[in-house]
Every structure is written in C-alpha cells, then in structure tokens.
Amino acid sequence: MKYYNTFLSIVAFLVWHASASAQVSMSIGQETKLVITGEMNIAISGDWQNDGSFVPDNGVVHFIGTDVQQITSVSGERFTHLTTN
C-alpha cells in the first residue's frame, strides 16, 4: 500500500506485508489517498468511511462482518474486486 499525506485511520490491527485485516472499521481521512498495490487483500468487519481518495488497483476488499456494514464515500466509491459474506 502507498500512503499520501498523513492521516489514515484504521481502528484495528493490520498486517501490512501481504494483506490487511481490520477488526472494526476503515476510515480514510480528508486529503488522504489510500492505494492498494497489486493484488493485496483488505478484510473489514466494520464500516468503510472514505473522506479522501481510494485507488483499488487490482486488490480485493472483503467485508467480513456479521452485522450490517456501511460504505460511505464523499465522492462515491469504486472497488475493483469486492466480496461480502
């Protein structure tokens, strides 16, 4: 992953080398850019809040929560690959 600017808030434990797993929510702050490089996987069990910029490349975002999850983005959201359970 590449990060631009300084604010990326992920309320969880992340494994950065091959995949990322968030046990709560993903929050991308204003003026922040999150870039998934290659075929990286991100697993989210909480909500997705994007107030900045998200570049999915060829990565996969997995929504793995057992409760209702929300995707919120100020400019709409684009996922290259998205799975839900």
Contacts in CASP RR format, 6 or more apart in sequence:
PFRMAT RR
TARGET T0000
AUTHOR 0000-0000-0000
METHOD contacts of the structure
MODEL  1
MKYYNTFLSIVAFLVWHASASAQVSMSIGQETKLVITGEMNIAISGDWQN
DGSFVPDNGVVHFIGTDVQQITSVSGERFTHLTTN
1 16 0 8 1.000
1 20 0 8 1.000
1 34 0 8 1.000
1 35 0 8 1.000
1 36 0 8 1.000
1 37 0 8 1.000
1 40 0 8 1.000
2 33 0 8 1.000
2 35 0 8 1.000
2 37 0 8 1.000
3 32 0 8 1.000
3 33 0 8 1.000
3 34 0 8 1.000
3 35 0 8 1.000
4 32 0 8 1.000
4 33 0 8 1.000
4 35 0 8 1.000
4 53 0 8 1.000
5 31 0 8 1.000
5 32 0 8 1.000
5 33 0 8 1.000
6 32 0 8 1.000
7 29 0 8 1.000
7 30 0 8 1.000
7 31 0 8 1.000
7 32 0 8 1.000
8 27 0 8 1.000
8 28 0 8 1.000
8 29 0 8 1.000
8 32 0 8 1.000
8 34 0 8 1.000
9 27 0 8 1.000
9 28 0 8 1.000
9 29 0 8 1.000
10 20 0 8 1.000
10 22 0 8 1.000
10 25 0 8 1.000
10 26 0 8 1.000
10 27 0 8 1.000
11 22 0 8 1.000
11 24 0 8 1.000
11 25 0 8 1.000
11 27 0 8 1.000
12 21 0 8 1.000
12 22 0 8 1.000
12 23 0 8 1.000
12 24 0 8 1.000
12 25 0 8 1.000
13 21 0 8 1.000
13 22 0 8 1.000
13 23 0 8 1.000
14 20 0 8 1.000
14 21 0 8 1.000
14 22 0 8 1.000
15 21 0 8 1.000
18 40 0 8 1.000
18 41 0 8 1.000
19 40 0 8 1.000
19 41 0 8 1.000
19 42 0 8 1.000
19 43 0 8 1.000
20 40 0 8 1.000
20 41 0 8 1.000
20 42 0 8 1.000
20 43 0 8 1.000
21 42 0 8 1.000
21 43 0 8 1.000
22 42 0 8 1.000
22 43 0 8 1.000
22 44 0 8 1.000
22 45 0 8 1.000
22 46 0 8 1.000
23 45 0 8 1.000
23 46 0 8 1.000
24 45 0 8 1.000
24 46 0 8 1.000
25 44 0 8 1.000
25 46 0 8 1.000
25 47 0 8 1.000
25 48 0 8 1.000
25 49 0 8 1.000
26 42 0 8 1.000
26 44 0 8 1.000
26 46 0 8 1.000
26 47 0 8 1.000
26 48 0 8 1.000
26 49 0 8 1.000
26 50 0 8 1.000
27 49 0 8 1.000
27 50 0 8 1.000
27 51 0 8 1.000
28 34 0 8 1.000
28 49 0 8 1.000
28 50 0 8 1.000
28 51 0 8 1.000
28 52 0 8 1.000
28 53 0 8 1.000
28 54 0 8 1.000
29 50 0 8 1.000
29 51 0 8 1.000
29 52 0 8 1.000
30 51 0 8 1.000
30 52 0 8 1.000
31 52 0 8 1.000
32 51 0 8 1.000
32 52 0 8 1.000
32 53 0 8 1.000
33 52 0 8 1.000
33 53 0 8 1.000
33 54 0 8 1.000
33 55 0 8 1.000
34 53 0 8 1.000
34 54 0 8 1.000
34 55 0 8 1.000
35 55 0 8 1.000
35 57 0 8 1.000
36 42 0 8 1.000
36 55 0 8 1.000
36 56 0 8 1.000
36 57 0 8 1.000
36 58 0 8 1.000
36 59 0 8 1.000
36 61 0 8 1.000
37 57 0 8 1.000
38 57 0 8 1.000
38 58 0 8 1.000
38 59 0 8 1.000
39 58 0 8 1.000
39 59 0 8 1.000
39 60 0 8 1.000
40 57 0 8 1.000
40 59 0 8 1.000
40 60 0 8 1.000
41 59 0 8 1.000
41 60 0 8 1.000
41 61 0 8 1.000
41 62 0 8 1.000
42 59 0 8 1.000
42 60 0 8 1.000
42 61 0 8 1.000
42 62 0 8 1.000
43 62 0 8 1.000
43 64 0 8 1.000
44 61 0 8 1.000
44 62 0 8 1.000
44 63 0 8 1.000
44 64 0 8 1.000
44 65 0 8 1.000
44 69 0 8 1.000
45 63 0 8 1.000
45 64 0 8 1.000
45 65 0 8 1.000
45 66 0 8 1.000
45 69 0 8 1.000
46 63 0 8 1.000
46 65 0 8 1.000
46 67 0 8 1.000
46 69 0 8 1.000
47 69 0 8 1.000
47 70 0 8 1.000
47 71 0 8 1.000
47 72 0 8 1.000
48 61 0 8 1.000
48 63 0 8 1.000
48 69 0 8 1.000
48 70 0 8 1.000
48 71 0 8 1.000
48 72 0 8 1.000
48 73 0 8 1.000
48 77 0 8 1.000
49 72 0 8 1.000
49 73 0 8 1.000
50 71 0 8 1.000
50 72 0 8 1.000
50 73 0 8 1.000
50 74 0 8 1.000
50 76 0 8 1.000
50 77 0 8 1.000
51 73 0 8 1.000
51 74 0 8 1.000
52 74 0 8 1.000
52 75 0 8 1.000
54 73 0 8 1.000
54 77 0 8 1.000
54 78 0 8 1.000
56 78 0 8 1.000
56 79 0 8 1.000
56 80 0 8 1.000
56 81 0 8 1.000
57 80 0 8 1.000
58 80 0 8 1.000
58 81 0 8 1.000
59 80 0 8 1.000
59 81 0 8 1.000
60 80 0 8 1.000
60 81 0 8 1.000
60 82 0 8 1.000
60 83 0 8 1.000
61 79 0 8 1.000
61 81 0 8 1.000
61 82 0 8 1.000
61 83 0 8 1.000
62 82 0 8 1.000
62 83 0 8 1.000
62 84 0 8 1.000
62 85 0 8 1.000
63 69 0 8 1.000
63 82 0 8 1.000
63 83 0 8 1.000
63 84 0 8 1.000
63 85 0 8 1.000
64 85 0 8 1.000
65 85 0 8 1.000
69 84 0 8 1.000
71 77 0 8 1.000
END
